[in-house]
Amino acid sequence: MLHIINKSPFDRPTLDTVLRVAQGGAALLIEDAVVAATRGCIAANKVVELAKKMPVYVLGPDLEARGLADRVIEGVQVVGYDGFVNLVAEHRNCQSWL
């Protein structure tokens, strides 16, 4: 399963929920959730913990739009829109966490 997270960790506890309940698959941070995958973010440690359970990806254009492209933490893979499509195609199910 591909877990798609789009809400900021400062707005909603979505990242906490995924960390707690997700079993396998991969996680993709998009929109305002990308901030969690950056150095200096208080939620970065949660992304590191999630990366121990499954591969974690972050959408590059959303990082760039927020001026965060140079702050991605180690262990998180940056993908473009083509990578987003590939992840969706590779996983049988997708769960968008709101």
C-alpha atoms as one frame of an Amber mdcrd trajectory, in Angstrom:
protein
   0.000   0.000   0.000   1.129   3.522  -0.776   0.364   5.888   2.098  -0.051
   9.432   0.740   0.224  12.170   3.350  -0.597  15.755   2.404  -1.213  17.640
   5.652   1.371  19.568   7.637   2.442  17.897  10.873   1.595  21.237  12.523
  -1.980  21.116  11.246  -3.034  17.482  11.712  -1.705  14.330  13.435  -1.757
  12.385  10.155   1.932  11.485  10.273   1.493  10.141  13.820  -1.432   8.000
  12.687   0.448   6.545   9.735   3.444   5.836  11.951   1.201   4.051  14.434
  -1.016   1.969  12.126   0.689   1.486   8.752   2.064  -1.956   8.071   4.474
  -2.058   5.164   4.242  -0.461   1.770   5.670   3.003   1.212   4.884   6.560
   2.274   4.767   9.642   0.054   4.714  13.136   1.544   3.123  15.768  -0.692
   1.786  19.323  -0.401   2.241  20.732   3.140   3.384  17.357   4.530   6.784
  17.788   2.838   7.908  20.076   5.657   8.095  17.025   7.957  10.917  15.586
   5.836  13.246  18.554   6.329  16.159  19.210   8.651  15.162  21.361  11.581
  11.504  20.351  11.558  10.301  19.045  14.887   8.466  16.235  13.051  11.577
  15.035  11.189  12.235  12.402  13.858   8.824  10.877  13.074   9.760  10.637
   9.405  13.014   8.916  10.405  10.997   6.411  12.466   8.612   5.860   9.553
  11.582   5.248   7.241  12.586   2.344   9.504   9.224   0.698   8.693   8.932
   1.505   4.982  10.502   3.584   2.192   9.611   7.265   2.490   9.366   9.549
  -0.516   8.752  13.277  -0.798   7.459  15.190  -3.810  10.242  17.431  -5.107
   8.072  20.114  -6.741   6.258  20.638  -3.420   9.610  20.982  -1.623  10.742
  23.515  -4.226   7.500  25.492  -3.986   8.146  25.894  -0.246  11.868  26.678
  -0.574  12.852  23.439   1.193  14.510  21.435  -1.583  17.966  21.681   0.010
  16.847  20.560   3.495  15.636  16.970   2.965  16.679  14.629   5.750  18.747
  11.527   5.080  16.815   8.408   4.199  14.024  10.187   2.329  13.931   9.907
  -1.447  12.859  12.900  -3.530  10.636  12.112  -6.523   9.067  14.195  -9.247
   5.585  13.840 -10.679   6.778  10.904 -12.763   7.995   9.208  -9.586   4.606
   9.865  -7.968   2.902   8.116 -10.886   5.363   5.213 -10.685   4.706   4.771
  -6.963   0.955   4.679  -7.555   1.428   2.134 -10.349   3.750  -0.029  -8.215
   1.353  -0.321  -5.269  -1.874  -2.235  -5.492  -3.635   0.113  -3.067  -3.232
   3.794  -2.183  -4.440   5.411   1.016  -4.694   9.196   1.106  -4.519  10.255
   4.736  -6.500  13.395   5.518
